[in-house]
Amino acid sequence: MNLKALYQLGYGLYVVCSRNDGKFNGQIANTVFQVCSEPPIIAVAINRSNLTHTFISKSKVFTVSILSQGTPLNFIGSFGFRSGRDVDKFKDIDYKLGETNVPLVLDNTLAYLEAKVIDHLDIVTHTIFVGEIMGADVVKEGEPMTYAYYQIVKRGTTPKTAPSYVDIKKEEKPKMAKYQCSVCNYIYDPELGDPDSGIKPGTAFEDIPDNWTCPVCGASKDKFEKMAG
């Protein structure tokens, strides 16, 4: 059995939020799908260990913000690699409260949905919450972020037609070492740099300012380890 076949399934990238006892929380999720159209019903899969799972289980409401393709890594990291038990994820974030009194994240969002839970299914590590849509709107036009785009483009490649592309082989420069974040496993590739943070392609890890942090989880530079080979 070749489980790599699962890689061909399509996923998006979303911020799923909920509330509980006057508190808010949100997280990145890649499994949100429409179940039926009349009435409009969606479903979302949430890990049981996440704080958002606890909030949805208790409040029976949740929202989904559909992220744009241009969403920066640090935004995704703040909702995906940090726990609401430790930080306020909504600090300096543009959001509003919807019909269900749950935050609707507006930053980097193309559209949003809000729903009340009408059913759920517990499956090993996750719960699939099924919700009837109570509100929805389009924030702006654009291309939605897919999980494949996030993995391949935002973290792995630069098209040759892009102004930022650097042909290392053509310039006969030796390959520079890659470094991996010990917290979230993000890999800093010198050939790609970190454009979102102002680090140009071709910048060696040693030349990055000491106050630079992981664009995904925010870990400090000293949390990175040199990769073998």
C-alpha positions as CSV (number, residue, x, y, z in Angstrom):
1,M,0.0,0.0,0.0
2,N,1.5,3.3,-1.1
3,L,0.1,6.0,1.1
4,K,1.8,8.7,-1.0
5,A,-1.4,8.5,-3.0
6,L,-2.9,10.6,-0.3
7,Y,-0.6,13.5,-1.3
8,Q,-2.8,13.9,-4.4
9,L,-5.8,14.9,-2.3
10,G,-6.6,18.6,-2.5
11,Y,-6.6,20.9,0.6
12,G,-7.0,24.6,1.4
13,L,-5.7,26.7,4.2
14,Y,-8.1,28.4,6.6
15,V,-8.4,30.1,10.0
16,V,-11.0,28.4,12.1
17,C,-12.2,30.3,15.1
18,S,-14.6,29.7,18.0
19,R,-15.4,31.1,21.5
20,N,-16.0,29.9,25.0
21,D,-16.8,31.9,28.2
22,G,-16.0,35.2,26.7
23,K,-12.6,34.0,25.2
24,F,-11.7,33.6,21.6
25,N,-9.3,31.2,19.8
26,G,-8.4,30.3,16.3
27,Q,-6.2,27.9,14.4
28,I,-5.0,27.0,11.0
29,A,-6.9,24.1,9.4
30,N,-6.6,22.5,6.0
31,T,-9.7,20.3,6.0
32,V,-12.9,22.3,5.4
33,F,-15.5,21.2,2.9
34,Q,-19.0,21.8,1.8
35,V,-21.4,18.9,2.6
36,C,-24.6,20.1,0.9
37,S,-26.1,23.3,-0.6
38,E,-29.7,23.3,0.7
39,P,-29.5,24.1,3.5
40,P,-25.8,25.2,3.1
41,I,-23.8,22.9,5.4
42,I,-20.0,22.7,5.8
43,A,-17.7,20.4,7.9
44,V,-14.3,21.0,9.5
45,A,-11.8,18.5,11.0
46,I,-10.1,19.6,14.2
47,N,-7.6,17.8,16.3
48,R,-9.0,16.9,19.7
49,S,-5.9,18.2,21.5
50,N,-6.3,21.7,20.2
51,L,-7.9,24.5,22.2
52,T,-10.2,25.4,19.3
53,H,-11.6,21.9,19.6
54,T,-12.6,22.5,23.2
55,F,-14.2,25.9,22.3
56,I,-16.2,24.4,19.4
57,S,-17.3,21.5,21.5
58,K,-18.7,23.8,24.2
59,S,-20.1,26.7,22.2
60,K,-21.3,24.7,19.2
61,V,-20.3,27.5,16.8
62,F,-17.3,28.2,14.6
63,T,-16.1,30.5,11.8
64,V,-13.9,29.8,8.8
65,S,-11.8,32.5,7.1
66,I,-10.5,31.5,3.6
67,L,-6.9,32.6,3.2
68,S,-5.5,34.3,0.1
69,Q,-2.6,32.9,-1.8
70,G,-0.4,35.9,-0.7
71,T,-0.8,35.2,3.0
72,P,2.6,35.6,4.7
73,L,4.2,32.7,6.5
74,N,4.3,34.6,9.9
75,F,0.6,35.1,9.8
76,I,0.0,31.3,9.2
77,G,2.6,30.5,11.8
78,S,0.9,32.7,14.5
79,F,-2.3,30.8,14.1
80,G,-0.8,27.4,13.3
81,F,2.3,27.0,15.5
82,R,1.3,28.8,18.7
83,S,-1.3,27.8,21.2
84,G,-4.1,30.1,22.4
85,R,-3.4,28.8,25.9
86,D,-0.1,30.8,25.8
87,V,-0.7,33.8,23.5
88,D,-3.5,36.1,22.3
89,K,-3.6,35.2,18.7
90,F,-5.9,38.1,17.9
91,K,-3.5,40.8,19.1
92,D,-2.9,43.2,16.1
93,I,-5.2,41.1,13.9
94,D,-8.1,42.7,12.0
95,Y,-11.3,40.9,12.8
96,K,-15.0,41.4,13.6
97,L,-17.6,39.5,15.5
98,G,-20.2,37.7,13.3
99,E,-23.8,36.5,13.9
100,T,-22.5,33.8,16.2
101,N,-20.4,36.2,18.2
102,V,-17.2,34.4,17.0
103,P,-14.3,36.3,15.4
104,L,-14.2,36.5,11.7
105,V,-10.5,37.1,10.7
106,L,-10.3,39.7,7.9
107,D,-6.5,39.9,7.4
108,N,-5.4,38.0,4.3
109,T,-9.0,36.7,3.9
110,L,-10.9,36.3,0.7
111,A,-14.2,35.2,2.2
112,Y,-15.6,33.9,5.5
113,L,-18.3,31.5,6.7
114,E,-19.8,31.1,10.2
115,A,-21.8,28.1,11.3
116,K,-23.6,26.4,14.2
117,V,-22.8,22.8,14.9
118,I,-25.6,20.4,14.0
119,D,-23.7,17.1,14.2
120,H,-20.2,15.7,14.8
121,L,-18.2,12.6,14.3
122,D,-15.2,11.5,16.4
123,I,-12.5,9.8,14.4
124,V,-9.3,8.6,16.3
125,T,-7.4,11.9,16.8
126,H,-9.9,14.3,15.2
127,T,-13.5,15.4,15.3
128,I,-15.4,16.4,12.2
129,F,-17.8,19.2,13.2
130,V,-20.7,19.5,10.8
131,G,-22.2,23.0,10.8
132,E,-25.1,24.8,9.1
133,I,-24.0,28.2,7.7
134,M,-25.4,31.1,9.6
135,G,-23.6,33.9,7.7
136,A,-21.1,34.3,4.8
137,D,-19.6,37.1,2.8
138,V,-16.8,37.8,0.3
139,V,-14.1,40.2,1.6
140,K,-12.1,40.6,-1.6
141,E,-11.3,38.9,-4.9
142,G,-8.2,36.8,-5.3
143,E,-6.8,33.3,-5.5
144,P,-7.3,31.1,-2.4
145,M,-4.3,29.5,-0.7
146,T,-4.0,25.8,-1.2
147,Y,-1.9,23.5,1.0
148,A,0.1,22.5,-2.0
149,Y,0.9,26.1,-2.8
150,Y,1.9,26.7,0.9
151,Q,4.2,23.7,0.9
152,I,5.8,24.1,-2.6
153,V,5.8,27.8,-3.4
154,K,5.8,29.6,-0.1
155,R,8.4,27.2,1.4
156,G,10.2,25.6,-1.4
157,T,10.6,27.1,-4.9
158,T,11.0,30.3,-6.8
159,P,9.9,30.3,-10.5
160,K,12.7,31.1,-13.0
161,T,10.5,33.9,-14.4
162,A,10.3,35.6,-11.0
163,P,12.6,38.7,-10.5
164,S,13.9,37.2,-7.3
165,Y,15.1,34.0,-8.9
166,V,18.9,33.4,-8.5
167,D,20.6,30.8,-10.7
168,I,23.3,29.6,-8.3
169,K,24.7,27.0,-10.7
170,K,25.1,29.6,-13.5
171,E,27.0,31.9,-11.2
172,E,29.2,28.9,-10.2
173,K,28.7,29.7,-6.5
174,P,29.1,26.9,-4.0
175,K,25.9,25.6,-2.5
176,M,25.2,27.2,0.9
177,A,24.0,25.1,3.8
178,K,20.3,24.9,4.7
179,Y,19.2,25.3,8.3
180,Q,16.1,23.7,10.0
181,C,14.0,25.1,12.8
182,S,14.0,22.7,15.7
183,V,10.5,23.9,16.8
184,C,8.4,23.6,13.6
185,N,10.8,22.0,11.1
186,Y,10.7,25.0,8.7
187,I,13.8,24.8,6.4
188,Y,15.7,28.0,5.6
189,D,17.1,27.7,2.1
190,P,19.7,30.3,1.2
191,E,18.8,30.0,-2.5
192,L,15.3,31.2,-1.7
193,G,15.9,33.5,1.3
194,D,12.9,34.8,3.2
195,P,11.4,37.6,1.0
196,D,8.5,38.2,3.4
197,S,11.0,39.2,6.1
198,G,13.3,41.1,3.7
199,I,15.9,38.4,3.4
200,K,16.9,38.3,-0.3
201,P,17.6,35.0,-2.2
202,G,21.2,34.1,-2.0
203,T,21.6,35.2,1.6
204,A,23.6,32.7,3.7
205,F,22.1,31.8,7.1
206,E,25.2,33.3,8.8
207,D,24.5,36.6,7.2
208,I,20.9,36.9,8.4
209,P,20.5,39.5,11.2
210,D,20.5,38.0,14.7
211,N,17.0,39.4,15.4
212,W,15.5,37.4,12.5
213,T,12.9,34.8,13.6
214,C,11.4,31.7,11.9
215,P,8.7,33.0,9.5
216,V,6.4,30.1,10.5
217,C,6.6,29.8,14.2
218,G,8.5,32.8,15.4
219,A,11.4,30.9,16.9
220,S,14.7,32.8,17.4
221,K,17.6,32.2,15.0
222,D,19.5,30.2,17.6
223,K,16.8,27.5,17.4
224,F,17.9,26.6,13.9
225,E,20.3,23.6,13.2
226,K,22.5,23.1,10.2
227,M,21.3,20.3,8.0
228,A,23.6,17.5,6.9
229,G,24.7,17.4,3.3
